[in-house]
Amino acid sequence: MKAQVLVSLGLLVCSVTASAAQKCRSLDLAKLNKAIPLAAPWRTSGGGNGSCSFEGGSGISFGFSQTIDASADKAEASVGDSKKTIGADNRINEETTIGKNGFSYSVKLPSGVPNDKSVFLFGHRGSVEISGYLNLQKAVTPAQRQAAAQLMFDSMKIADNSKALAKAEKCLYFDMALIQQLLPSDDLSIAVPGPDSCVVSADSSAVIISVTRGTNNAAQAIGNMLKDSGCTVDRLPRLGKPNGIMYACKGGNPRAQILFMTKGGFFDLSFVPTQEPTAEQRATLIELAEYAAAHQK
């Protein structure tokens, strides 16, 4: 799983968490309380199809995000690539509970010493890939780290159910024919963190959508984002107002981003490639936005 795609997914999960129903569908809260009792009682702070976050008090948190790869071999290779990249600058721990290449590490403090109160974990089960974290007030022990890895493995039980796996790959807002035009690869990774969010990635590029419902002042927020983006902005007459597509931005990663309002909510659709999106790619993204608007709940 490529670093920038993980960042994009992490940001999306955070935005979903703010409005998500407080239930994790892939991990029972009682199981977490039993596995890491030091922080019990835990509470669910965000829940989704394969992305959940929990809090156990001030500075204490646990969470994970899943993506579905094209095959188990590709998931294993992806975790292996992350292990090699991260291991170049960090001391890693083997975590074979979450796959052959499963691993964990702690981010280094400015002093160069790892922050042993926080641990990040990466692994897979079948074609389901996962990244997670555990933050405590004291140093995370090997037993707690292994408990977190086991919980993450258990959360990926969908990997053993082909029907459930196929259902989890479906995104209401995405036409896969259009996705293939933007991401022409046979190695797509798909994540559906919640009912109103989807991420599809391949070769360090991603298409991301999130829909926020029942928000006040959304129209004003879109107007401000378009005005202050530092990007070229074109209006889109076939989408609900206010709207715009932003591209050729002065800062940040190369991207094209579409914001628009409908009666169903505030849509935020982004294409994040490795190079500035072409006019043809922007046109495809606009088609995808129109598809999403037509297929909203």
C-alpha positions in Angstrom: 0.0 0.0 0.0 1.6 3.2 -1.1 2.3 6.0 1.4 0.3 8.8 -0.2 -2.7 6.5 -0.7 -2.5 5.6 3.0 -2.5 9.3 3.9 -5.5 9.9 1.7 -7.4 7.0 3.2 -6.5 8.1 6.7 -7.8 11.6 6.1 -11.0 10.2 4.6 -11.5 7.8 7.6 -11.1 10.8 9.9 -13.7 12.7 8.1 -16.1 9.7 8.1 -15.5 9.2 11.8 -16.9 12.6 12.6 -20.3 11.7 11.3 -20.3 7.9 11.5 -22.6 5.8 13.6 -20.8 4.7 16.7 -20.5 1.1 15.8 -17.7 -1.0 14.3 -19.1 -3.7 12.1 -15.8 -5.7 11.8 -14.8 -5.9 15.5 -16.8 -6.4 18.6 -16.1 -3.8 21.4 -16.1 -6.6 24.1 -13.3 -8.3 22.3 -11.2 -5.2 22.5 -11.9 -4.6 26.2 -10.8 -8.2 26.9 -7.7 -8.1 24.7 -6.3 -4.7 25.9 -7.9 -4.3 29.4 -5.5 -1.6 30.5 -7.5 0.9 28.5 -11.0 -0.5 29.2 -13.7 0.4 28.9 -13.0 1.4 25.3 -15.6 3.2 23.3 -16.2 3.3 19.6 -15.4 6.8 18.2 -16.0 5.8 14.5 -17.3 2.8 12.7 -17.5 1.7 9.1 -17.3 -1.4 6.8 -13.6 -2.0 7.3 -12.4 1.1 9.1 -12.9 1.7 12.8 -11.5 3.8 15.6 -11.7 3.5 19.4 -10.8 5.6 22.4 -9.9 4.4 25.9 -9.3 7.7 27.6 -7.0 10.7 27.2 -4.2 9.9 24.7 -5.4 6.3 24.3 -6.7 5.1 21.0 -6.8 2.1 18.6 -8.0 1.8 15.1 -7.5 0.3 11.6 -8.4 0.7 8.0 -8.8 -2.0 5.4 -8.5 -2.1 1.6 -9.3 -5.0 -0.7 -6.6 -5.9 -3.2 -6.9 -7.8 -6.4 -5.6 -11.0 -4.9 -3.9 -12.4 -1.7 -0.5 -12.4 -3.5 -0.9 -8.8 -4.4 -1.9 -7.9 -0.8 1.2 -9.8 0.5 3.5 -8.1 -2.0 2.0 -4.7 -1.1 2.6 -5.2 2.6 6.1 -6.4 1.7 6.8 -3.2 -0.2 5.6 -1.0 2.7 7.8 -3.1 5.1 10.9 -2.5 2.9 10.2 1.3 2.6 9.4 1.9 6.2 12.1 -0.5 7.5 14.8 1.5 5.7 14.6 4.3 8.3 12.8 2.6 11.2 13.3 -0.4 13.5 10.5 -2.8 12.7 9.0 -5.8 14.5 7.7 -8.9 12.8 4.0 -9.4 13.2 3.2 -12.7 11.4 -0.2 -12.8 13.0 -1.2 -10.4 10.3 0.4 -12.2 7.4 3.8 -13.4 6.2 5.1 -9.9 5.8 3.2 -8.4 8.7 5.1 -5.8 10.7 4.9 -3.0 13.2 7.0 0.0 14.0 7.1 3.2 16.1 7.8 6.7 14.8 11.1 8.2 15.9 11.1 11.2 18.2 13.3 14.2 17.3 16.0 12.7 19.5 16.0 9.6 17.2 14.6 7.3 19.8 11.3 5.5 18.8 8.1 6.8 20.5 7.3 3.5 22.3 3.9 4.8 23.4 2.6 4.5 19.8 2.8 1.7 17.4 1.7 1.3 13.8 0.9 -2.1 12.3 0.6 -3.4 8.7 -0.5 -6.7 7.4 -3.1 -8.7 5.4 -5.5 -11.7 5.5 -6.1 -13.1 2.1 -6.8 -10.2 -0.3 -7.7 -7.8 2.5 -4.9 -5.4 3.5 -4.9 -3.6 6.8 -3.0 -0.8 8.5 -3.6 0.2 12.2 -2.3 1.9 15.2 -2.3 1.7 19.0 -1.6 4.7 21.2 -1.2 4.4 25.0 -0.1 6.6 27.8 2.7 4.3 28.7 5.1 2.2 26.5 3.2 -0.4 24.4 4.3 -3.8 25.6 5.0 -6.7 23.2 1.9 -8.5 24.6 -0.3 -5.4 23.8 1.2 -5.0 20.4 0.5 -8.7 19.6 -3.1 -8.3 21.0 -3.6 -5.4 18.6 -2.3 -7.5 15.7 -4.7 -10.3 16.6 -7.6 -7.9 16.8 -6.7 -6.6 13.4 -6.5 -10.1 12.0 -9.9 -11.0 13.5 -11.4 -7.8 11.9 -10.5 -9.2 8.5 -12.7 -12.2 8.7 -14.5 -11.0 5.6 -11.4 -12.3 3.7 -12.8 -15.8 4.1 -16.2 -15.0 2.8 -16.3 -14.5 -1.0 -19.9 -13.2 -1.1 -19.2 -10.7 1.7 -15.9 -9.7 0.0 -17.6 -9.0 -3.3 -20.3 -6.9 -1.5 -17.6 -4.9 0.4 -15.9 -4.0 -2.9 -19.0 -2.2 -4.3 -19.1 1.6 -4.1 -22.5 3.2 -4.8 -20.9 6.3 -6.3 -18.3 4.7 -8.6 -18.8 3.5 -12.2 -15.9 1.1 -12.5 -15.6 1.7 -16.3 -14.8 5.3 -15.5 -12.5 4.3 -12.7 -10.6 2.1 -15.1 -10.1 5.1 -17.4 -8.5 7.0 -14.5 -6.6 4.1 -13.1 -5.8 1.7 -16.0 -4.5 -1.2 -13.9 -5.4 -4.8 -13.1 -4.1 -4.2 -9.6 -6.8 -2.0 -8.0 -7.2 -1.7 -4.3 -10.6 -0.8 -3.0 -11.7 0.6 0.4 -15.2 1.5 1.5 -14.7 3.0 5.0 -18.4 3.9 5.3 -21.7 4.1 3.4 -20.8 7.5 2.0 -17.1 7.1 1.2 -14.9 5.1 -1.2 -11.3 4.9 -2.2 -9.9 3.1 -5.2 -6.1 3.1 -5.7 -3.5 1.7 -8.0 0.2 2.5 -8.7 0.4 5.4 -6.2 -2.7 7.1 -7.7 -6.2 7.2 -6.2 -9.8 8.2 -6.7 -11.5 9.3 -3.5 -15.1 10.3 -2.7 -16.8 11.4 0.5 -20.4 12.6 0.9 -21.4 14.6 4.0 -25.1 14.8 4.8 -27.1 17.1 7.0 -24.4 19.8 7.2 -25.1 23.4 7.8 -23.4 26.1 5.8 -22.1 23.5 3.3 -22.7 25.9 0.4 -20.6 28.6 2.0 -17.9 26.1 2.8 -17.7 25.0 -0.8 -17.6 28.6 -2.0 -14.7 29.4 0.4 -12.8 26.2 -0.5 -13.0 27.0 -4.2 -12.1 30.7 -3.7 -9.1 30.0 -1.4 -7.8 26.9 -3.1 -4.8 28.3 -5.0 -6.0 26.3 -8.0 -7.5 26.9 -11.4 -11.3 26.5 -10.9 -13.9 25.7 -13.6 -17.6 25.7 -13.0 -19.7 22.7 -13.9 -23.1 23.5 -15.2 -24.5 20.0 -15.0 -23.9 19.6 -11.3 -25.7 21.2 -8.3 -24.6 24.7 -7.2 -22.3 25.7 -5.8 -19.7 23.6 -7.6 -16.3 23.6 -9.2 -13.4 21.5 -10.3 -10.0 22.5 -9.0 -6.7 21.7 -10.8 -3.3 23.1 -11.6 -2.9 23.9 -7.9 0.0 25.9 -6.6 0.6 23.7 -3.6 0.2 20.1 -2.5 0.1 16.9 -4.6 -1.0 16.9 -8.3 -4.8 16.5 -8.2 -8.2 17.4 -9.6 -10.9 17.9 -7.0 -14.6 18.4 -7.6 -16.9 19.9 -5.0 -20.7 20.2 -5.4 -24.0 20.3 -3.5 -27.1 18.2 -4.1 -30.2 17.6 -2.0 -28.4 14.5 -0.8 -25.4 16.3 0.6 -22.0 17.8 0.0 -19.9 15.8 -2.4 -16.1 15.9 -2.5 -14.5 13.8 -5.3 -10.8 13.8 -6.0 -8.4 12.2 -8.5 -4.8 12.1 -7.1 -2.3 10.9 -9.7 1.4 11.1 -9.7 1.4 13.9 -12.4 -0.9 16.8 -13.1 -4.2 15.5 -14.4 -4.8 16.0 -18.1 -7.8 17.6 -19.7 -9.1 14.2 -20.7 -8.7 12.8 -17.1 -10.5 15.9 -15.8 -13.4 15.3 -18.2 -13.6 11.6 -17.0 -13.6 12.8 -13.4 -16.5 15.2 -14.2 -18.4 12.2 -15.8 -17.8 10.3 -12.5 -19.1 13.2 -10.5 -22.3 13.2 -12.6 -22.6 9.5 -12.1 -22.2 9.9 -8.3 -24.9 12.6 -8.2 -27.3 10.4 -10.2 -26.7 7.4 -8.0 -26.9 9.0 -4.5 -29.2 7.5 -2.0 
